[in-house]
Every structure is written in structure tokens, then in C-alpha cells.
Amino acid sequence: MSMTTPINIIPAPSRRPLGVPGVPTHLLASATHHHQLRLFSSTTTRYNDDAENKDEKNENENKNKPTPSLTHISPSGSAHMVSIASKPPTARIAKAACTITFSSPTPLRLIRASQMKKGDVLATARIAGIMAAKRTPDIVPLCHPILLSHIGVEVEPASEADDETVMRVEATVECEGKTGVEMEALTAAGAAALTVYDMCKAVDKGMVVGGLRVVLKDGGKSGRWEMP
């Protein structure tokens, strides 16, 4: 009679989580269920063809536009006066403006009453602006000497309905020539404002001259332009 060797069967380890006091382990999912993560998106990417076409169109338009250049700079990089020999003369006009803001209403009251020690501020400022416009090529190096046909300078206190501390300056310059008169108008307005400053600084050292700008130009190849 043969002896059969008994086989010891080792039970498989339980897959249930170990019990932890106070934790309802029977509610936990079985470890036999494996969750596989999806590492890619199934959403189809949509491209905005209209936006791409618009960007491409704008890029092509920008390429076709001429690159702006400074006319007073030569190809070698040196400054020079632009030749206007081949340009036909046309009627030209330019207007420039600026303001003088006082720190108190006192200067304007003295100006209106003609009580400034240096004299008539408004008349002197107008004459200064006219003289400055005619001397623009002496002040701005690359400006052409131009035969000006008209120079008008207005220096006026703001109306009483407005601020009592503001004075307005506007200069108008005209010519029949080959180049514009914007610089002459700017020089006239600036010189008039500086004259007001000089004549009023004894009673107001906090004045501010500002906003010097071209407000209108007309004539020449570029035609009319007006500040909005």
C-alpha cells in the first residue's frame, strides 16, 4: 500500500483592503477592477480658416505698402536739405495752435486791464509770432526759405465761460510754393506763446506752455489734412 504525500494548498492572499478601525472598507471598490486612463483627446480640432485668410491678406497688404522713410536723411545716413527743384508750386496753408495755462486767474485779469508792466501782451505776442515765422529757416536748420504771402497770429484769452486761466494761440501761414508751411506755423505759434510767458513771468512763475501742434495743412501732393 503506497503512501500519498499530502499537498498543502496555500490560499491566495485576499484582494480586499485591510481593515482599518473606523473605516467602512466594504464600501471601497474591489482592487480587481482596473481603470485605464485615456491619454488622448477624441475632440476634433477646428481651425478658423477665415481668421487665417484674413491674417494672410493683411500681411500681403503690408508687404505691398511702401516703407515710410525720412526725407531729410540721405542713403548714407547724413542729414541734408530735401531738393524741391522738380516740384510744381501750389497754394499752401497751415495752421498751428497751442495754449498757455496760468496757475491763477491773476495774469489774465491784468492782461485784459492792460496793467502788465511790460506793456500790451497780446499785441506783442502777435508781432513776435509773425517775425518768428519769417525767420523759421534760421531756427530750424533744414527748412527751405519760403516767400510767405500771409502770416496771421491770434492770441486770445479763453472766453469767460471757459477756464479763466487759459490763453489760446493760433497761427495761420500761407504761401504759393513748392513745400509746405507747417514749420512756419508751428514756429509762429510757439514764439507767440513764449512771448506771453516772458511778459507774464513776473506775476506767475507756474505757467505751462503746451499742446503745440499742427491743426490743419492743405496743398501739395498729400492734399488736405485736418486734426480730428
C-alpha positions as CSV (number, residue, x, y, z in Angstrom):
1,M,0.0,0.0,0.0
2,S,1.6,3.2,-1.1
3,M,1.7,6.3,1.0
4,T,0.3,9.5,-0.7
5,T,2.1,12.7,0.2
6,P,-0.4,15.4,1.2
7,I,-0.4,18.6,-0.8
8,N,-0.5,21.8,1.1
9,I,-2.7,24.3,-0.7
10,I,-1.7,27.9,0.2
11,P,-4.7,30.2,0.0
12,A,-4.4,33.2,-2.3
13,P,-4.0,36.5,-0.5
14,S,-7.2,38.3,-0.1
15,R,-7.6,41.3,-2.5
16,R,-9.9,43.1,-0.1
17,P,-8.3,46.0,1.6
18,L,-7.0,45.6,5.0
19,G,-9.4,46.5,7.6
20,V,-8.8,49.8,9.3
21,P,-10.6,50.5,12.5
22,G,-13.4,53.0,11.9
23,V,-13.2,52.8,8.1
24,P,-16.1,51.1,6.2
25,T,-13.9,49.0,3.9
26,H,-16.9,47.2,2.4
27,L,-17.7,50.4,0.5
28,L,-14.4,50.6,-1.2
29,A,-14.2,49.3,-4.8
30,S,-12.6,46.0,-5.4
31,A,-8.9,46.0,-6.4
32,T,-9.7,43.6,-9.1
33,H,-11.2,46.4,-11.2
34,H,-8.5,48.4,-13.1
35,H,-9.3,51.8,-14.6
36,Q,-7.4,52.7,-17.7
37,L,-6.8,56.3,-18.4
38,R,-7.2,57.7,-21.9
39,L,-4.2,59.7,-22.7
40,F,-5.6,61.4,-25.9
41,S,-8.5,63.6,-26.8
42,S,-11.2,62.5,-29.2
43,T,-12.3,66.0,-29.8
44,T,-11.6,67.2,-33.4
45,T,-9.6,70.4,-33.5
46,R,-11.3,73.0,-35.6
47,Y,-9.3,75.7,-37.3
48,N,-10.7,79.1,-38.2
49,D,-10.0,79.4,-41.9
50,D,-11.5,82.8,-42.1
51,A,-9.1,84.2,-39.5
52,E,-6.1,82.6,-41.2
53,N,-7.1,84.0,-44.6
54,K,-7.6,87.5,-43.1
55,D,-4.2,87.5,-41.4
56,E,-2.6,86.3,-44.6
57,K,-4.4,89.1,-46.6
58,N,-3.3,91.8,-44.1
59,E,0.3,90.5,-44.3
60,N,0.3,90.7,-48.1
61,E,-1.2,94.2,-48.0
62,N,1.5,95.4,-45.6
63,K,4.2,94.0,-47.8
64,N,2.8,95.9,-50.8
65,K,2.8,99.2,-48.9
66,P,5.9,101.4,-49.4
67,T,8.1,101.6,-46.4
68,P,8.0,105.1,-44.9
69,S,11.3,106.9,-44.9
70,L,12.7,110.2,-43.5
71,T,13.2,112.6,-46.4
72,H,15.8,114.6,-44.6
73,I,18.1,111.6,-44.2
74,S,20.3,110.6,-47.1
75,P,21.0,107.0,-48.1
76,S,24.4,107.3,-46.2
77,G,22.6,108.4,-43.1
78,S,23.6,112.0,-43.1
79,A,21.1,114.9,-42.7
80,H,20.5,117.1,-45.8
81,M,18.1,119.6,-47.2
82,V,15.5,117.9,-49.5
83,S,15.5,119.0,-53.1
84,I,12.3,120.6,-54.2
85,A,13.6,121.8,-57.6
86,S,11.3,119.5,-59.6
87,K,8.1,120.2,-57.6
88,P,5.5,122.5,-59.1
89,P,4.4,125.4,-56.9
90,T,0.9,125.2,-55.4
91,A,-1.1,127.1,-52.9
92,R,-0.2,126.1,-49.4
93,I,-1.7,126.8,-46.0
94,A,-1.0,125.5,-42.5
95,K,-2.5,126.3,-39.1
96,A,-0.8,125.6,-35.7
97,A,-2.1,126.1,-32.2
98,C,-1.0,125.9,-28.6
99,T,-2.1,127.1,-25.1
100,I,-0.7,128.9,-22.2
101,T,-2.1,127.8,-18.8
102,F,-1.7,130.1,-15.9
103,S,-1.5,128.9,-12.3
104,S,-4.1,131.5,-11.2
105,P,-6.6,134.0,-12.9
106,T,-4.5,137.0,-12.0
107,P,-2.4,137.2,-15.2
108,L,-5.5,137.2,-17.4
109,R,-7.1,139.9,-15.4
110,L,-4.0,142.1,-15.7
111,I,-3.8,141.4,-19.4
112,R,-7.4,142.4,-20.0
113,A,-6.9,145.5,-18.0
114,S,-3.6,146.4,-19.8
115,Q,-1.8,146.5,-16.5
116,M,1.2,144.4,-17.2
117,K,4.4,146.3,-16.6
118,K,5.9,145.2,-19.9
119,G,3.0,146.6,-21.9
120,D,0.4,145.1,-24.3
121,V,0.9,141.4,-24.0
122,L,-1.5,140.3,-26.8
123,A,-0.1,142.8,-29.5
124,T,3.5,142.0,-28.6
125,A,2.9,138.2,-28.8
126,R,1.2,138.6,-32.3
127,I,4.2,140.6,-33.6
128,A,6.6,138.0,-32.2
129,G,4.8,135.2,-33.9
130,I,4.8,137.0,-37.3
131,M,8.6,137.7,-37.0
132,A,9.3,134.2,-36.0
133,A,7.5,132.7,-38.9
134,K,9.7,134.7,-41.3
135,R,12.8,133.5,-39.5
136,T,11.9,129.8,-39.5
137,P,14.9,128.7,-41.7
138,D,17.3,130.4,-39.3
139,I,15.8,128.4,-36.4
140,V,15.1,125.0,-38.0
141,P,18.2,124.1,-40.0
142,L,16.8,122.1,-42.9
143,C,13.8,124.2,-43.7
144,H,13.7,126.0,-47.0
145,P,13.5,129.8,-47.2
146,I,9.9,130.4,-48.4
147,L,8.3,133.5,-49.8
148,L,5.3,133.7,-47.5
149,S,2.2,135.5,-48.7
150,H,0.3,135.7,-45.3
151,I,1.0,135.3,-41.6
152,G,-1.8,135.6,-39.1
153,V,-1.4,135.1,-35.3
154,E,-4.2,135.2,-32.9
155,V,-3.5,135.3,-29.1
156,E,-6.7,135.4,-27.1
157,P,-7.8,134.7,-23.5
158,A,-10.3,131.9,-23.2
159,S,-13.9,133.1,-23.0
160,E,-15.3,133.7,-19.6
161,A,-17.5,130.6,-20.0
162,D,-14.3,128.6,-20.2
163,D,-11.3,128.3,-17.8
164,E,-10.1,131.7,-16.6
165,T,-6.5,130.5,-16.6
166,V,-6.1,129.5,-20.2
167,M,-4.9,131.6,-23.2
168,R,-5.1,130.2,-26.8
169,V,-2.7,130.8,-29.6
170,E,-3.3,130.1,-33.3
171,A,-1.1,130.8,-36.2
172,T,-2.0,130.7,-39.9
173,V,0.6,130.8,-42.7
174,E,0.1,130.8,-46.4
175,C,2.3,130.8,-49.5
176,E,2.4,129.8,-53.2
177,G,5.4,127.5,-53.1
178,K,6.9,124.1,-53.6
179,T,6.9,123.0,-50.0
180,G,4.5,123.2,-47.0
181,V,4.4,125.8,-44.3
182,E,3.7,123.7,-41.3
183,M,7.0,124.5,-39.7
184,E,6.4,128.3,-40.1
185,A,3.0,128.0,-38.5
186,L,4.5,126.0,-35.6
187,T,7.3,128.4,-35.1
188,A,4.9,131.4,-35.1
189,A,2.6,129.8,-32.5
190,G,5.5,128.8,-30.3
191,A,7.1,132.2,-30.4
192,A,3.9,133.9,-29.6
193,A,3.4,131.7,-26.5
194,L,6.9,132.2,-25.3
195,T,6.4,136.0,-25.6
196,V,3.3,135.7,-23.4
197,Y,5.4,133.7,-20.9
198,D,8.2,136.3,-20.9
199,M,5.8,139.2,-20.3
200,C,3.8,137.4,-17.5
201,K,6.5,135.6,-15.6
202,A,6.8,138.4,-13.1
203,V,3.3,137.7,-11.8
204,D,3.1,133.9,-12.5
205,K,6.1,131.6,-12.4
206,G,3.9,128.5,-12.7
207,M,2.7,129.0,-16.3
208,V,2.6,126.0,-18.7
209,V,3.0,126.2,-22.5
210,G,1.6,123.1,-24.1
211,G,-0.2,121.4,-26.9
212,L,1.8,122.8,-29.7
213,R,0.5,121.1,-32.8
214,V,-0.5,121.4,-36.5
215,V,-4.3,121.5,-36.7
216,L,-4.6,121.9,-40.5
217,K,-2.5,121.7,-43.6
218,D,-3.5,121.9,-47.2
219,G,-1.8,121.9,-50.6
220,G,0.9,119.9,-52.3
221,K,0.8,116.2,-53.2
222,S,-0.6,115.0,-49.9
223,G,-3.5,117.4,-50.1
224,R,-5.6,118.4,-47.2
225,W,-5.2,117.1,-43.6
226,E,-7.0,118.3,-40.6
227,M,-6.7,117.2,-37.0
228,P,-9.9,115.5,-35.8
